[in-house]
Amino acid sequence: MNILAIDQGTSATKALVLGPGNEVLGSAEEPVHPRSTADGGVEQDPEELYRSVLGAGTAALGQARAPVQAMALANQGETVLAWDRRSGRALTPAIVWQDRRSSDICRRLSGSASRLAAITGLPLDPYFAAPKMTWLRENLTAEGVVTTTDTWLLARLGAGYVTDAATASRTLLLDLETADWSAEACGVFGLDPGALPEVGDCAGAFGETAAFGPSLPVTGLAVDQQAALLAERCFAAGEAKCTYGTGAFLLATTGPAPVRSTAGLSASVAWRLAGSATYCLDGQVYTAGAAVRWLAGLGLVSGAEGLDAAGGSVPDSGGAVFVPALAGLGAPHWRPDARGAFLGLGLGVTRAHLARAVAEGIAASVALLAASVAADTGAPLGRLRADGGLTRSRLLVQAQADLLQAPVEVSRSQDATALGVAALARLGTGEHADLAGAVGQAEVEWVAEPAISANQAAERLAMHDRAVQAVLAARGAAPR
């Protein structure tokens, strides 16, 4: 069975036509252009998102020249918009997951933070969908419905008014135990649970679309990071992956019962099949690839490959330390007001040292997330599966293995999200009855083993932690 898998992401929409063995029959990518505002906003044009889905999907099908039997859609997760259900017309820009304008709403609702965490598994932070939904309602429009982008895209494509349980678990509105909307959580944010879409499984019948030609059933839905977790075959509790894209997102499977984090992570639905949920812990570095693009915009590197060319030309960072908080700090600090910083600069620090510091700063931030997973689960990661465009940087991947003191296995495919949601679509059509068979093999391109001692890794992580504490202190919080 051939599947059209569409990954609608922050900076691009990627479409793959995948054959029965996950062979790529056709592929296409269309960029999208998030725009930042001076007050901490990050927005996208919803129509551009929709056009990119149509364009990439149509181009991939044209390249494949083969019929497809089902479609799958992965989405950005926490990005929201208001739209009219009758016409499908967007009423606002899409408010992107990186947007920080709902920080004041989170402060206003801080008295409900503990209760929200108990219900949803998530900390109260502008990263998640519900604060942005409330901000949108209070500042842009009271008309229409407010949903995550997947629901709007599905409606525009002609499918149902639905979201999947994994995406819904990223809103701060889902009861993590029941995997359905929580009236209490919705009430905190002034949102009507009756106006929200149906919460479905990640595999099933979600309607049909004729946007790409003959009517095509939509049978697989997921938020992007959980789809990648699935594609990396992290089925068992304790298995973890990190996707290095616009941000870096580490997810670790915890099994059929939610594990509430005491170490500053989020607890979410990894996937829900036939009404039964599998859960995960997750943490995020908001600016990974985005930090490299920022560095490139300053003329210091040319991208992931340039990061290696520059940073690999020096043996260390020359004492420079980078905190990748250009859009705030996520887990485990949850400080949306934090900002990125270079510390430890001296007259001998060069462009090459700065490039290396960026790679090591991203790796140190992910290593902190892995340590939080270990604190919550009682066991360190035995390995980390890695995917995403920034894994083209061998400098970054090696730094990650060094700081984790564990092997990092880099996926051969850069399209784990599309592969994961395609596997869900195969389950939804009934082509496969079991998860492992639907996913297929996860091929490893190369493995980075630790090349420094545990003591050296601890020293580097301690230096990074001191830099983070300095950043927090600069924003008005006393270092711990």
C-alpha positions as CSV (number, residue, x, y, z in Angstrom):
1,M,0.0,0.0,0.0
2,N,1.3,3.5,-0.9
3,I,0.8,6.3,1.6
4,L,1.0,10.1,1.1
5,A,2.6,11.3,4.3
6,I,2.6,15.1,4.9
7,D,4.7,16.7,7.6
8,Q,3.6,20.3,8.1
9,G,6.4,21.9,10.1
10,T,7.6,25.2,11.3
11,S,9.9,26.2,8.5
12,A,8.7,23.8,5.7
13,T,6.1,21.3,4.7
14,K,7.5,18.0,3.5
15,A,5.5,15.4,1.6
16,L,6.5,11.8,0.9
17,V,4.9,9.1,-1.1
18,L,6.0,5.9,0.6
19,G,5.7,2.4,-0.8
20,P,4.9,-0.7,1.2
21,G,8.5,-1.1,2.4
22,N,8.8,2.7,3.2
23,E,10.7,3.2,0.0
24,V,10.4,6.8,-1.1
25,L,8.5,6.9,-4.4
26,G,8.2,10.7,-4.5
27,S,9.1,13.6,-2.3
28,A,8.7,17.4,-2.3
29,E,9.2,20.2,0.1
30,E,7.8,23.7,0.2
31,P,9.2,26.4,2.6
32,V,6.9,28.4,5.0
33,H,8.0,31.6,6.5
34,P,7.3,32.3,10.2
35,R,7.7,35.9,11.1
36,S,8.8,37.3,14.5
37,T,7.6,40.5,16.1
38,A,9.3,42.8,18.5
39,D,7.0,41.8,21.4
40,G,7.9,38.1,21.4
41,G,5.4,37.0,18.8
42,V,6.0,34.4,16.1
43,E,3.3,34.0,13.5
44,Q,2.6,32.2,10.2
45,D,0.2,32.9,7.4
46,P,-2.4,30.1,7.6
47,E,-3.0,30.2,3.9
48,E,0.7,29.8,3.2
49,L,0.6,26.7,5.4
50,Y,-2.4,25.3,3.5
51,R,-0.9,26.1,0.1
52,S,2.3,24.4,1.1
53,V,0.4,21.2,2.1
54,L,-1.3,21.2,-1.3
55,G,1.8,22.1,-3.2
56,A,4.2,19.6,-1.5
57,G,1.6,16.8,-1.7
58,T,0.7,17.4,-5.3
59,A,4.4,17.6,-6.3
60,A,5.3,14.4,-4.4
61,L,2.4,12.6,-6.1
62,G,3.5,13.9,-9.5
63,Q,7.0,12.6,-8.9
64,A,5.8,9.2,-7.7
65,R,3.4,8.6,-10.6
66,A,1.9,5.9,-8.5
67,P,-1.6,5.7,-6.9
68,V,-1.8,6.1,-3.1
69,Q,-4.4,4.5,-0.9
70,A,-4.3,6.7,2.2
71,M,-3.0,10.0,3.5
72,A,-1.3,10.9,6.8
73,L,-0.8,14.3,8.4
74,A,1.7,15.4,11.0
75,N,1.5,18.8,12.6
76,Q,3.6,21.4,14.5
77,G,1.9,20.6,17.8
78,E,1.2,23.8,19.8
79,T,0.5,26.3,16.9
80,V,-3.0,27.6,17.0
81,L,-5.4,29.9,15.0
82,A,-9.0,31.0,15.0
83,W,-11.1,30.1,11.9
84,D,-14.7,30.0,10.7
85,R,-16.1,26.5,10.7
86,R,-18.6,27.2,7.9
87,S,-16.3,28.6,5.4
88,G,-12.9,27.3,6.6
89,R,-11.5,30.8,6.4
90,A,-8.8,31.7,8.8
91,L,-9.6,34.6,11.0
92,T,-6.2,35.2,12.6
93,P,-2.6,34.4,11.8
94,A,-1.3,31.1,13.1
95,I,0.3,31.7,16.5
96,V,3.4,29.6,16.5
97,W,4.6,27.3,19.3
98,Q,7.6,29.7,19.8
99,D,5.3,32.7,20.5
100,R,5.8,34.2,23.9
101,R,3.0,36.8,24.0
102,S,0.9,34.8,26.4
103,S,3.5,35.0,29.1
104,D,1.3,37.5,31.0
105,I,-1.6,35.2,30.8
106,C,0.5,32.4,32.4
107,R,1.5,34.7,35.2
108,R,-2.1,35.7,35.7
109,L,-3.2,32.1,35.9
110,S,-0.2,30.9,38.0
111,G,-2.4,30.0,40.9
112,S,-3.8,27.2,38.8
113,A,-0.4,25.9,37.7
114,S,-0.2,23.0,40.1
115,R,-3.8,21.8,39.3
116,L,-3.2,22.1,35.6
117,A,-0.1,20.0,35.9
118,A,-1.9,17.4,37.8
119,I,-4.7,17.2,35.2
120,T,-2.7,17.6,32.0
121,G,0.9,16.6,32.8
122,L,2.2,19.9,31.5
123,P,3.6,23.0,33.2
124,L,1.8,26.3,32.7
125,D,4.0,27.9,29.9
126,P,3.4,30.0,26.8
127,Y,4.9,27.1,24.7
128,F,1.6,25.1,25.0
129,A,-1.5,25.8,23.0
130,A,-4.1,26.9,25.6
131,P,-2.4,30.1,26.8
132,K,-2.0,31.1,23.1
133,M,-5.7,30.3,22.5
134,T,-6.7,32.6,25.4
135,W,-4.3,35.3,24.2
136,L,-5.8,35.1,20.7
137,R,-9.3,35.3,22.1
138,E,-8.4,38.4,24.3
139,N,-6.4,40.2,21.7
140,L,-7.5,39.2,18.2
141,T,-11.0,37.9,17.8
142,A,-13.9,36.3,19.7
143,E,-15.3,34.8,16.4
144,G,-15.0,31.3,15.1
145,V,-13.3,28.4,16.7
146,V,-9.8,28.2,18.0
147,T,-7.8,25.0,17.4
148,T,-4.4,23.7,16.6
149,T,-3.4,23.8,12.9
150,D,-4.0,20.1,12.2
151,T,-7.8,20.5,12.8
152,W,-8.0,23.5,10.5
153,L,-5.9,21.8,7.8
154,L,-8.0,18.7,7.9
155,A,-11.2,20.8,7.6
156,R,-9.8,22.7,4.7
157,L,-8.9,19.4,3.0
158,G,-12.4,18.2,3.5
159,A,-11.9,15.8,6.4
160,G,-13.5,15.9,9.8
161,Y,-13.4,18.3,12.8
162,V,-10.9,16.2,14.7
163,T,-7.5,16.2,16.4
164,D,-5.5,13.2,17.7
165,A,-4.8,12.4,21.3
166,A,-1.1,13.1,21.0
167,T,-1.6,16.6,19.6
168,A,-4.4,17.3,22.1
169,S,-2.0,16.4,25.0
170,R,0.1,19.4,24.0
171,T,-2.7,21.9,24.7
172,L,-2.9,22.1,28.5
173,L,-6.6,21.1,28.0
174,L,-6.4,17.3,27.9
175,D,-7.0,15.1,30.9
176,L,-3.9,12.9,30.7
177,E,-5.6,9.9,32.4
178,T,-8.7,9.8,30.2
179,A,-7.1,11.3,27.0
180,D,-10.2,13.5,26.6
181,W,-10.8,17.2,27.1
182,S,-10.9,18.4,30.7
183,A,-13.8,20.8,31.5
184,E,-11.8,22.0,34.5
185,A,-8.7,22.9,32.5
186,C,-10.8,24.5,29.8
187,G,-12.5,26.6,32.4
188,V,-9.1,27.9,33.7
189,F,-8.4,29.3,30.2
190,G,-12.0,30.5,29.6
191,L,-12.4,28.0,26.7
192,D,-15.5,26.0,25.9
193,P,-14.7,22.3,25.7
194,G,-17.8,21.8,23.5
195,A,-16.3,24.0,20.8
196,L,-13.1,21.9,20.6
197,P,-12.7,19.1,18.0
198,E,-13.2,15.5,18.7
199,V,-10.2,13.8,20.2
200,G,-9.4,10.7,18.2
201,D,-6.9,7.9,18.1
202,C,-3.7,8.4,16.0
203,A,-4.8,5.7,13.5
204,G,-8.3,5.4,12.1
205,A,-10.8,7.0,9.8
206,F,-10.7,10.8,10.0
207,G,-12.6,11.6,6.8
208,E,-11.6,11.9,3.2
209,T,-10.0,14.5,1.0
210,A,-10.2,15.2,-2.7
211,A,-7.6,18.0,-2.6
212,F,-5.0,15.8,-4.4
213,G,-7.3,14.2,-7.0
214,P,-9.5,11.1,-6.4
215,S,-11.0,10.9,-2.9
216,L,-8.4,9.7,-0.4
217,P,-9.0,8.5,3.2
218,V,-7.1,10.2,5.9
219,T,-6.0,7.4,8.3
220,G,-3.0,8.7,10.3
221,L,-2.6,11.8,12.5
222,A,0.0,12.8,15.0
223,V,2.0,15.7,16.4
224,D,5.4,15.8,14.8
225,Q,7.7,14.8,17.7
226,Q,5.5,11.8,18.7
227,A,5.5,10.6,15.1
228,A,9.3,10.7,15.1
229,L,9.4,8.8,18.4
230,L,7.3,6.1,16.7
231,A,9.5,6.0,13.6
232,E,12.6,5.5,15.7
233,R,11.0,2.4,17.2
234,C,11.1,3.7,20.7
235,F,8.3,1.3,21.7
236,A,9.6,0.2,25.2
237,A,9.7,2.3,28.3
238,G,13.0,4.1,28.7
239,E,13.8,4.3,24.9
240,A,14.4,7.9,23.7
241,K,15.0,9.9,20.6
242,C,15.9,13.5,19.9
243,T,14.9,15.4,16.8
244,Y,17.2,18.2,15.9
245,G,15.2,20.6,13.7
246,T,14.1,24.2,14.4
247,G,14.3,23.2,18.0
248,A,15.7,20.1,19.6
249,F,13.0,17.8,21.1
250,L,13.9,14.8,23.3
251,L,11.1,12.3,24.0
252,A,11.3,9.1,26.1
253,T,8.6,6.5,26.1
254,T,7.2,5.6,29.5
255,G,4.6,3.0,28.7
256,P,0.8,2.5,29.2
257,A,0.6,4.7,32.3
258,P,1.6,8.4,32.5
259,V,4.7,9.1,34.5
260,R,4.4,12.6,36.1
261,S,7.7,14.4,36.0
262,T,9.3,15.7,39.2
263,A,12.3,16.9,37.2
264,G,10.7,19.6,35.1
265,L,9.7,17.6,32.0
266,S,6.3,17.4,30.3
267,A,4.2,14.2,30.3
268,S,2.2,13.6,27.1
269,V,0.4,11.0,25.0
270,A,2.9,9.4,22.7
271,W,0.2,7.7,20.6
272,R,-3.3,6.3,21.2
273,L,-4.4,3.2,19.3
274,A,-7.8,1.5,19.6
275,G,-8.5,3.7,22.6
276,S,-5.4,2.8,24.5
277,A,-2.7,5.4,25.1
278,T,1.1,5.0,25.3
279,Y,2.8,7.9,27.2
280,C,6.1,9.7,27.0
281,L,8.1,12.3,28.8
282,D,9.5,15.2,26.8
283,G,11.6,18.3,26.9
284,Q,12.7,20.8,24.4
285,V,15.4,23.3,23.4
286,Y,13.4,25.9,21.5
287,T,16.3,27.1,19.3
288,A,18.6,24.5,17.8
289,G,18.5,24.7,14.0
290,A,17.0,28.2,14.6
291,A,20.1,29.1,16.5
292,V,22.3,27.9,13.7
293,R,20.2,29.9,11.2
294,W,20.6,32.9,13.5
295,L,24.4,32.4,13.5
296,A,24.3,32.1,9.7
297,G,22.3,35.3,9.5
298,L,25.2,37.0,11.3
299,G,27.5,35.7,8.6
300,L,29.5,33.5,11.0
301,V,28.5,30.1,9.4
302,S,26.7,28.9,6.3
303,G,24.4,26.4,8.0
304,A,24.8,22.9,9.6
305,E,27.7,22.0,7.3
306,G,29.3,25.4,8.0
307,L,29.0,24.8,11.7
308,D,31.3,21.8,11.3
309,A,33.7,23.6,8.9
310,A,34.1,26.4,11.4
311,G,33.7,24.7,14.7
312,G,35.7,21.6,13.7
313,S,38.7,23.7,12.9
314,V,39.4,24.3,16.6
315,P,39.9,21.7,19.4
316,D,37.5,23.5,21.8
317,S,35.4,26.6,22.2
318,G,38.2,28.7,23.7
319,G,36.2,29.1,26.9
320,A,33.1,30.4,25.1
321,V,29.8,29.0,26.3
322,F,26.5,29.4,24.5
323,V,23.0,29.2,26.0
324,P,20.5,28.5,23.2
325,A,17.7,30.5,24.8
326,L,16.9,32.8,21.8
327,A,13.2,32.0,22.3
328,G,13.3,31.4,26.0
329,L,14.2,28.3,28.1
330,G,11.9,25.3,28.1
331,A,12.3,22.2,30.2
332,P,13.4,21.9,32.9
333,H,13.6,25.7,33.7
334,W,10.4,26.9,32.0
335,R,11.6,30.5,31.7
336,P,10.0,32.1,28.6
337,D,11.6,35.4,29.5
338,A,15.2,34.0,29.3
339,R,17.3,35.0,26.4
340,G,20.3,33.5,24.6
341,A,23.8,34.4,25.6
342,F,27.5,33.9,24.8
343,L,29.6,33.9,28.0
344,G,33.3,33.4,28.6
345,L,34.4,35.6,25.7
346,G,37.9,36.8,25.5
347,L,40.1,38.5,22.9
348,G,41.3,35.1,21.7
349,V,37.8,33.9,20.9
350,T,37.2,33.6,17.1
351,R,34.3,32.8,14.8
352,A,35.3,29.2,14.9
353,H,35.1,29.1,18.7
354,L,31.7,30.7,18.6
355,A,30.5,28.1,16.1
356,R,31.8,25.3,18.3
357,A,30.2,26.9,21.4
358,V,26.8,26.9,19.6
359,A,27.0,23.1,18.8
360,E,28.2,22.3,22.4
361,G,25.5,24.6,23.9
362,I,22.7,22.7,22.1
363,A,24.2,19.4,23.1
364,A,24.5,20.4,26.7
365,S,20.9,21.5,26.8
366,V,19.8,18.2,25.4
367,A,22.0,16.4,27.9
368,L,20.2,18.2,30.7
369,L,16.9,16.9,29.4
370,A,18.3,13.4,29.3
371,A,19.4,13.8,32.9
372,S,15.8,14.9,33.8
373,V,14.5,11.7,32.1
374,A,16.9,9.6,34.2
375,A,15.7,11.4,37.4
376,D,12.1,10.6,36.5
377,T,12.6,7.0,35.4
378,G,15.4,5.9,37.6
379,A,17.7,4.9,34.8
380,P,20.1,6.8,32.5
381,L,19.6,6.6,28.8
382,G,21.4,3.6,27.3
383,R,21.4,5.2,23.9
384,L,19.8,8.1,22.1
385,R,18.2,7.8,18.6
386,A,18.7,11.1,16.7
387,D,17.1,12.5,13.5
388,G,16.4,15.8,11.9
389,G,18.3,18.1,9.6
390,L,20.8,19.3,12.2
391,T,22.2,15.8,12.6
392,R,24.1,16.6,9.4
393,S,26.4,18.3,11.9
394,R,28.8,15.6,13.0
395,L,30.3,18.1,15.4
396,L,27.0,18.4,17.2
397,V,26.3,14.7,17.2
398,Q,29.7,13.9,18.6
399,A,29.3,16.6,21.3
400,Q,26.0,15.0,22.2
401,A,27.5,11.5,22.6
402,D,30.3,13.0,24.7
403,L,28.0,14.9,27.1
404,L,25.5,12.0,27.4
405,Q,28.2,9.5,27.9
406,A,26.1,7.2,25.7
407,P,26.0,6.3,22.0
408,V,24.0,8.5,19.7
409,E,22.5,6.6,16.7
410,V,21.8,8.9,13.8
411,S,18.8,7.9,11.6
412,R,19.5,7.3,7.9
413,S,16.3,9.1,7.0
414,Q,15.8,12.8,7.7
415,D,12.1,12.2,7.5
416,A,11.3,10.4,10.8
417,T,8.1,12.4,11.3
418,A,6.7,11.5,7.9
419,L,7.7,7.8,8.4
420,G,6.0,7.7,11.8
421,V,2.7,9.2,10.7
422,A,2.7,7.0,7.6
423,A,3.0,4.0,9.9
424,L,-0.1,5.2,11.8
425,A,-1.9,5.5,8.4
426,R,-1.1,1.9,7.6
427,L,-2.6,0.9,11.0
428,G,-5.6,3.0,10.2
429,T,-6.3,1.2,6.9
430,G,-5.8,-2.2,8.5
431,E,-2.8,-3.0,6.3
432,H,-0.9,-3.9,9.5
433,A,-2.3,-5.2,12.7
434,D,0.8,-4.5,14.9
435,L,2.8,-1.4,15.5
436,A,6.3,-2.8,14.8
437,G,5.1,-4.2,11.5
438,A,3.6,-0.9,10.4
439,V,6.8,1.1,11.4
440,G,9.2,-1.3,9.7
441,Q,13.0,-1.0,10.3
442,A,14.6,2.1,11.6
443,E,17.9,2.3,9.7
444,V,21.0,3.8,11.4
445,E,23.4,5.9,9.3
446,W,26.2,6.1,11.8
447,V,26.8,5.9,15.6
448,A,28.7,8.4,17.7
449,E,30.4,6.9,20.7
450,P,31.6,9.1,23.7
451,A,35.2,10.3,23.0
452,I,35.8,12.0,26.4
453,S,35.7,10.8,29.9
454,A,32.8,11.0,32.3
455,N,34.8,13.6,34.4
456,Q,35.4,15.7,31.3
457,A,31.7,15.6,30.4
458,A,30.7,16.6,33.9
459,E,33.1,19.6,33.8
460,R,31.6,20.8,30.6
461,L,28.0,20.3,31.8
462,A,28.9,22.2,35.0
463,M,30.3,25.1,32.9
464,H,27.1,25.1,30.9
465,D,24.9,25.1,34.0
466,R,26.8,28.1,35.4
467,A,26.1,29.9,32.2
468,V,22.4,29.1,32.4
469,Q,22.3,30.3,36.0
470,A,23.9,33.6,34.9
471,V,21.3,34.0,32.2
472,L,18.5,33.4,34.7
473,A,20.0,35.8,37.2
474,A,20.2,38.5,34.5
475,R,16.5,38.1,33.9
476,G,15.7,38.7,37.6
477,A,15.8,35.2,39.1
478,A,18.3,34.2,41.7
479,P,20.6,31.3,40.6
480,R,19.8,28.0,42.4
